[in-house]
């Protein structure tokens, strides 16, 4: 095995200690998720008080299993966990997942229990994921090794390394229900008593399903190891990181949550920059960046065109482009002429491309098609942002929206982003349509430009790395 997590994402046998017959309990959902979805391994419920759970025979102890478990998932009170790890080692297990809380994040006794867990695991050569974790997902093999009750998870190209259990569960549910880039792998790291972020990065570096790595962390126990591994990963695939505990108040709250220790946040930001990590400051920015990395090509340059129904939106976009070190593209005379001749004689076309007067002449569908194609064909344009109006379209998106997936296929080397304004219900339907076709949609031009700036900075990082290899 190249990575200790290879075993965790492809186990042949999984034992659930603390398996439950009560629907909704963690031990019940774990058995249900694995038995109903995973086809490459067997699950053994372990509970001395039950004969069967969900039609599966239940075993009193790990030593009673018909074969050694690769992975033992422990869903028990903290005090009962260390003896089970000792038993798991004797039963031939190789990996442990400890769900549930009540460990180092709760104080000295919990910290003592974590140390005892690690001691027992090392005596038998076991590795531990957690505690205080929701588990893991491997959608490539339909492995939902988690107590989060998911009927299905959309397969995709973004893999997650998430520290907080229930927060991570909320993130995954939001992605599952609202976003179309889908999930490749997800590791709930929890308190990281043994396996840590750098171990997950090590696995994802070579994972063929993973195109983008998304990290939520409150702190890292071995910053040097984490950033050294990140420096190896980022030249191959983008790493987007959301770190909480940035302020003194947040750092204090963090100690009672996952027992993480906060360092100097300015130094952490500088280390992220040196490693090529795209650090974000909010949940919105996190998802905005993930959408663009998962669906768009790298930027060929910093020159951006904006096609918009609103001149004001174009001006706002120009301001944010300037702030993010991007530039308004200088359109060729041919591009300007092709759009201008379709509108009223008095209307002058520039960049941003204000097409409202042209819409009044030839209709919004033809106006958007004309301006979008002209901008994408322009050799001086590296990326395009389209600002749409949703006003008066309360039932179905105008047919022009169906043009944009075609443009994405026609110009695959140029990032194409959408900004939606207007009726909220219409905007949501339009967003679903666009993003299901690989075009990220944003509620404001500010957020679209900032997402594009992450793509631009990552492109520069890749180019710098390639130049370094060649020198």
RAMOWO-V498615 format. One record per run of one state. SS is the DSSP state (A for helix, B for strand, O for the rest). FROM is the first residue (numbers start at 1). LEN is the number of residues. If there is no record, write none. Layout:
SS_FROM_LEN + SS_FROM_LEN
This chain:
O_1_4 + A_5_5 + O_10_3 + B_13_5 + O_18_8 + A_26_12 + O_38_4 + B_42_5 + O_47_5 + B_52_2 + O_54_2 + B_56_4 + O_60_2 + A_62_3 + O_65_6 + B_71_4 + O_75_3 + A_78_13 + O_91_4 + B_95_5 + O_100_4 + A_104_3 + O_107_1 + A_108_16 + O_124_3 + B_127_7 + O_134_1 + B_135_4 + A_139_3 + O_142_1 + B_143_4 + O_147_8 + B_155_8 + O_163_2 + A_165_14 + O_179_4 + B_183_6 + O_189_8 + A_197_9 + O_206_6 + B_212_6 + O_218_5 + A_223_11 + O_234_4 + B_238_6 + O_244_4 + A_248_11 + O_259_6 + A_265_11 + O_276_2 + B_278_3 + O_281_2 + A_283_13 + O_296_7 + B_303_6 + O_309_2 + A_311_13 + O_324_3 + B_327_2 + O_329_4 + A_333_8 + O_341_12 + B_353_2 + O_355_1 + A_356_7 + O_363_1 + A_364_14 + O_378_5 + B_383_7 + O_390_11 + A_401_10 + O_411_4 + B_415_7 + O_422_2 + A_424_13 + O_437_4 + B_441_2 + O_443_2 + A_445_26 + O_471_1
